[in-house]
């Protein structure tokens, strides 16, 4: 097996850097390995886009959700026939996608074991089209509160995995809402909402079970829409998200869809897979089983 390891030494607030020697040693026990280290934002996308993938059997994204997002988008610059299976090693602050593979942040040895086993599974990929660009995601894309929380969480990264949780709670109690117009598989919804989340997998922010019924390979994205509850009601609802029980509240709307169009408001910032990328209007589409990954 010949593999590319795309490694982000800055992941996990810099804690990932010390893991590379051990990770490399284990991978080289069963594979010819080329390591590409990133230095800053956008490097992983550029490195994968520039790579000649024909000589490899797969590539690995080692970092957080942002690293995985960049590697995925680098991979999608190649024609479908040239794309190789993707593995991930969760060593970042947030590794929400890895939870659906039974991996917790820091489970790098278990993750390498999945790659070594060589079992491939097809998974869905989300595609986002805005007036200015097209990009892809594996985990989730959000608008409203998720963007507000991410902006604050970036300043709290020193708190580790709790940074996003605290940021989300702080921004939530502000009760800021957005007047959204959304078309979901042809049905139009117009309402004031605190957030919209479009999920390919179950978790977001590592610990939030945002879409408890989501599946990686069903050809559908799970839509979660929160109206504008009272502050007291919100404080009761917030802890329920850890076990996915928030979907039982009347203020939460959920559905599954293949295509979601967000037409208003214009210029609402989007948050795919732990990044801030693009603005509305946007069309989000599920590409069924469009990618092979190393997984259970």
C-alpha positions as CSV (number, residue, x, y, z in Angstrom):
1,X,0.0,0.0,0.0
2,X,1.3,3.5,-0.8
3,X,-0.3,6.4,1.0
4,X,-0.1,10.2,1.3
5,X,-0.3,11.5,4.9
6,X,-1.5,15.1,5.0
7,X,-0.5,16.2,8.5
8,X,-1.5,19.4,10.3
9,X,1.0,20.0,13.1
10,X,-1.0,22.9,14.4
11,X,-4.1,20.8,15.0
12,X,-5.3,20.5,18.6
13,X,-3.8,23.9,19.5
14,X,-0.4,22.5,18.4
15,X,-0.6,19.3,20.4
16,X,-0.7,17.2,17.2
17,X,2.9,18.0,16.3
18,X,4.4,15.6,18.9
19,X,2.3,12.7,17.6
20,X,3.8,12.6,14.1
21,X,6.9,10.5,14.8
22,X,4.8,7.7,16.4
23,X,2.1,7.9,13.8
24,X,4.6,7.8,11.0
25,X,6.4,4.8,12.5
26,X,3.2,2.8,12.7
27,X,2.0,3.7,9.2
28,X,5.4,2.8,7.7
29,X,5.1,-0.7,9.2
30,X,2.5,-1.5,6.5
31,X,2.7,1.2,3.8
32,X,5.1,3.3,1.7
33,X,4.4,6.7,3.1
34,X,4.8,10.3,1.8
35,X,4.2,13.0,4.4
36,X,2.9,16.4,3.4
37,X,2.9,18.9,6.4
38,X,0.7,21.9,6.3
39,X,1.8,25.3,7.4
40,X,-1.3,27.4,7.2
41,X,-4.9,27.8,6.0
42,X,-5.5,26.4,2.6
43,X,-2.3,24.3,2.4
44,X,-4.0,20.9,2.6
45,X,-6.3,21.8,-0.3
46,X,-3.4,23.0,-2.4
47,X,-1.1,20.1,-1.6
48,X,-3.7,17.5,-2.5
49,X,-4.8,19.4,-5.6
50,X,-1.2,19.5,-6.8
51,X,-0.4,15.8,-6.0
52,X,-0.3,13.1,-8.7
53,X,-2.6,10.6,-7.1
54,X,-2.1,7.9,-9.7
55,X,0.8,6.5,-7.8
56,X,-1.1,6.1,-4.5
57,X,-3.7,3.8,-3.0
58,X,-5.1,6.4,-0.7
59,X,-4.6,9.5,1.3
60,X,-5.0,10.4,5.0
61,X,-6.1,13.6,6.6
62,X,-4.5,14.0,10.1
63,X,-5.8,17.0,12.0
64,X,-9.2,18.4,12.9
65,X,-12.4,18.9,11.0
66,X,-10.8,21.8,9.1
67,X,-8.0,19.6,7.9
68,X,-10.4,17.0,6.7
69,X,-12.5,19.7,4.9
70,X,-9.4,21.0,3.1
71,X,-8.2,17.6,2.1
72,X,-11.6,16.7,0.8
73,X,-11.8,19.8,-1.3
74,X,-8.3,19.2,-2.7
75,X,-9.4,15.7,-3.6
76,X,-12.4,17.0,-5.4
77,X,-10.3,19.1,-7.7
78,X,-9.4,15.7,-9.3
79,X,-11.7,13.9,-11.7
80,X,-13.8,11.2,-10.0
81,X,-11.9,8.4,-11.6
82,X,-8.6,9.7,-10.1
83,X,-9.9,10.2,-6.6
84,X,-8.4,7.8,-4.1
85,X,-9.9,6.5,-0.8
86,X,-9.7,8.8,2.1
87,X,-8.7,8.0,5.6
88,X,-8.7,10.3,8.7
89,X,-6.7,10.5,11.9
90,X,-8.5,12.7,14.4
91,X,-5.9,14.7,16.3
92,X,-7.6,18.1,16.3
93,X,-9.7,20.1,18.7
94,X,-12.9,19.1,17.0
95,X,-13.3,15.9,15.2
96,X,-17.1,15.5,14.7
97,X,-17.0,13.4,11.5
98,X,-14.8,10.8,13.2
99,X,-17.4,10.1,15.8
100,X,-19.5,8.3,13.1
101,X,-16.5,6.0,12.6
102,X,-16.3,5.2,16.3
103,X,-13.3,7.4,16.8
104,X,-12.8,10.0,19.5
105,X,-10.4,13.0,19.2
106,X,-6.8,11.6,19.8
107,X,-7.7,8.0,18.8
108,X,-4.9,8.0,16.2
109,X,-3.8,4.4,16.8
110,X,-7.3,3.1,16.4
111,X,-7.7,5.3,13.3
112,X,-4.5,4.0,11.8
113,X,-5.8,0.5,12.5
114,X,-8.9,1.2,10.3
115,X,-6.6,2.3,7.5
116,X,-4.4,-0.8,7.9
117,X,-7.4,-3.1,7.7
118,X,-8.0,-1.7,4.2
119,X,-11.8,-1.9,4.4
120,X,-13.5,0.7,2.2
121,X,-17.0,2.0,2.6
122,X,-18.8,4.5,0.3
123,X,-20.1,7.6,2.0
124,X,-22.2,10.6,1.0
125,X,-20.7,14.0,0.3
126,X,-22.4,17.3,0.6
127,X,-21.9,19.9,-2.1
128,X,-22.4,23.6,-1.6
129,X,-22.9,26.0,-4.5
130,X,-22.9,29.7,-4.0
131,X,-22.8,32.5,-6.6
132,X,-19.0,32.7,-6.2
133,X,-17.8,29.1,-5.6
134,X,-18.5,25.4,-5.1
135,X,-17.1,23.3,-2.3
136,X,-17.7,20.0,-0.5
137,X,-18.2,18.8,3.0
138,X,-18.5,15.5,4.9
139,X,-19.9,16.5,8.3
140,X,-22.1,19.6,8.4
141,X,-22.8,23.0,7.1
142,X,-24.6,25.6,9.3
143,X,-25.8,29.2,9.3
144,X,-26.8,31.6,12.0
145,X,-25.8,30.5,15.5
146,X,-23.1,28.0,14.3
147,X,-21.2,30.9,12.6
148,X,-21.6,33.1,15.7
149,X,-20.4,30.3,18.0
150,X,-17.4,29.5,15.7
151,X,-16.3,33.1,15.6
152,X,-16.2,33.2,19.4
153,X,-14.8,29.7,19.8
154,X,-11.8,30.6,17.7
155,X,-10.8,33.0,20.6
156,X,-11.3,30.3,23.2
157,X,-9.3,27.4,21.6
158,X,-7.0,27.3,24.7
159,X,-10.0,25.7,26.4
160,X,-9.8,22.7,24.2
161,X,-12.9,20.6,23.4
162,X,-15.1,22.8,25.6
163,X,-14.4,26.0,23.6
164,X,-17.2,25.4,21.0
165,X,-19.7,24.3,23.7
166,X,-19.2,27.4,25.8
167,X,-19.2,29.7,22.8
168,X,-22.4,28.2,21.5
169,X,-24.2,28.6,24.9
170,X,-23.0,32.2,25.2
171,X,-24.2,33.1,21.7
172,X,-27.4,31.2,22.1
173,X,-28.6,33.1,25.2
174,X,-28.4,36.3,23.1
175,X,-31.4,34.9,21.2
176,X,-30.2,36.4,17.8
177,X,-32.4,35.2,15.0
178,X,-32.3,35.4,11.2
179,X,-35.2,35.7,8.7
180,X,-34.6,32.6,6.6
181,X,-36.2,31.6,3.3
182,X,-35.4,27.9,2.6
183,X,-36.5,25.5,-0.1
184,X,-36.3,21.9,1.0
185,X,-36.9,19.4,-1.8
186,X,-39.4,21.9,-3.3
187,X,-41.1,22.9,0.0
188,X,-40.6,26.5,0.9
189,X,-40.1,27.6,4.6
190,X,-40.0,31.2,5.7
191,X,-39.4,32.0,9.3
192,X,-37.2,33.6,11.9
193,X,-34.7,31.1,13.1
194,X,-31.7,31.0,15.4
195,X,-29.9,28.4,13.3
196,X,-30.0,26.1,10.4
197,X,-27.8,23.0,10.4
198,X,-27.6,20.6,7.4
199,X,-25.9,17.4,8.5
200,X,-24.4,14.5,6.7
201,X,-23.3,12.9,10.0
202,X,-24.7,12.8,13.5
203,X,-22.3,15.0,15.5
204,X,-21.1,18.6,15.4
205,X,-18.6,20.3,17.6
206,X,-17.5,16.8,18.7
207,X,-20.1,16.5,21.5
208,X,-23.4,17.8,20.1
209,X,-25.6,15.0,18.7
210,X,-27.2,17.4,16.3
211,X,-28.8,14.9,13.9
212,X,-29.3,11.6,15.7
213,X,-30.9,9.9,12.7
214,X,-28.3,10.9,10.2
215,X,-26.6,8.2,8.1
216,X,-23.4,8.5,6.1
217,X,-24.7,6.6,3.1
218,X,-28.4,7.1,2.8
219,X,-28.3,9.7,0.0
220,X,-30.0,12.3,2.2
221,X,-28.9,15.3,4.4
222,X,-30.6,15.9,7.7
223,X,-32.0,19.4,8.2
224,X,-32.3,20.9,11.8
225,X,-34.0,24.2,12.1
226,X,-34.4,26.1,15.4
227,X,-37.0,28.8,15.7
228,X,-36.8,31.5,18.4
229,X,-37.7,30.1,21.8
230,X,-37.8,32.1,25.0
231,X,-34.5,32.3,26.9
232,X,-35.8,30.0,29.7
233,X,-37.0,27.5,27.1
234,X,-33.6,27.7,25.3
235,X,-31.7,27.0,28.5
236,X,-33.8,23.9,29.0
237,X,-33.3,22.8,25.5
238,X,-29.6,23.3,25.2
239,X,-28.4,20.4,27.4
240,X,-30.6,18.0,25.4
241,X,-28.4,18.3,22.4
242,X,-25.7,16.1,23.9
243,X,-28.0,13.1,23.6
244,X,-30.0,14.3,20.6
245,X,-33.2,14.8,22.6
246,X,-33.5,18.4,21.4
247,X,-35.3,17.1,18.3
248,X,-38.3,16.3,20.5
249,X,-38.9,20.0,21.2
250,X,-41.6,21.8,19.2
251,X,-39.2,24.7,18.5
252,X,-37.0,22.3,16.5
253,X,-38.0,21.2,13.0
254,X,-36.2,18.3,11.3
255,X,-36.4,16.6,8.0
256,X,-34.3,14.7,5.5
257,X,-33.7,16.1,2.0
258,X,-31.5,15.7,-1.0
259,X,-31.5,19.3,-2.0
260,X,-31.7,22.4,0.2
261,X,-31.7,26.0,-1.2
262,X,-31.1,28.9,1.2
263,X,-32.4,32.0,-0.8
264,X,-32.6,34.6,2.0
265,X,-31.1,36.5,3.6
266,X,-28.4,37.3,1.2
267,X,-24.8,37.3,2.4
268,X,-25.4,35.1,5.4
269,X,-22.1,33.4,6.2
270,X,-22.0,29.6,6.0
271,X,-20.0,27.3,8.3
272,X,-19.0,23.9,6.7
273,X,-17.0,21.4,8.8
274,X,-15.5,23.8,11.3
275,X,-14.7,26.5,8.7
276,X,-16.3,29.8,7.6
277,X,-16.8,29.6,3.8
278,X,-19.1,31.3,1.4
279,X,-22.4,33.1,1.8
280,X,-26.1,32.7,0.8
281,X,-27.8,32.3,-1.5
282,X,-26.6,28.7,-1.6
283,X,-27.8,25.3,-2.9
284,X,-26.7,22.3,-0.8
285,X,-26.9,18.9,-2.5
286,X,-26.2,15.3,-1.2
287,X,-24.0,13.3,-3.6
288,X,-25.0,9.8,-2.7
289,X,-22.0,7.4,-1.9
290,X,-19.7,9.6,-3.9
291,X,-16.5,8.9,-1.9
292,X,-14.7,5.9,-0.6
293,X,-13.2,6.1,2.9
294,X,-11.2,3.7,5.1
295,X,-13.7,2.8,7.9
296,X,-15.5,0.2,9.9
